């Protein structure tokens, strides 16, 4: 079966009002990505101030994520082989976004989502996600995935990061939340703390303690 990778870019076109970036920059990014991936982009039509694009990047593949967990060499992803006839690597994706991040401060993110056939990986944040987070965190996800299997629910269908503990619960009690695109900048160290796990339903949510490499029975929002 043919297996390809698709990259979807959602952006606020009003952000092109920033003098440092134009629609031509987006066209150049698309052209570079098309050398390795299926690419499409959409203007969300939402208003935006400050000249920031606020992009959401989604990567799609019908490959099972659990099948990729052993494709790690010396702590780095070196090749994601989807079938015998076609090899797609993650490096061109990261490289393409690093280039546009280096070009302007106006390119910003809300989230980056990797959609595999069995699991979605969601990384929240802003700023230079591919420069400061994705390239460093993704190999750690691959290496830790085997620890995310729940004895009752199996492997997670969604992994979100970072997950944070707050005192926003009733009467100031602890409440664990996902940032859910709050515009804050999160770095690799922030993401390598706690992950939100979802096992097929929002009612089956647990938290993964990255440093302890264990699942803890705590709900998150």
ABEGO torsion letter per residue (X at the ends): XBBBBBBBBBBBAAAAABAABBAAAAAAAAAAAAAABBBBBBBAGBBBBGGBAGBBBBBBBABBAAAAAABBBGGBBABBBABAABBBBAAAAAAAAAAAAAABAABBBABBBBBBAABBBBBBEBEBAAAAAAAAAAAAAAAAAAAABBAAAEBBABBBOBBBBBAABBGGBBBBBBAGGAGBBBBAAAABBBBBBBBGBAABBBBBBAAAGBBBBBBBX
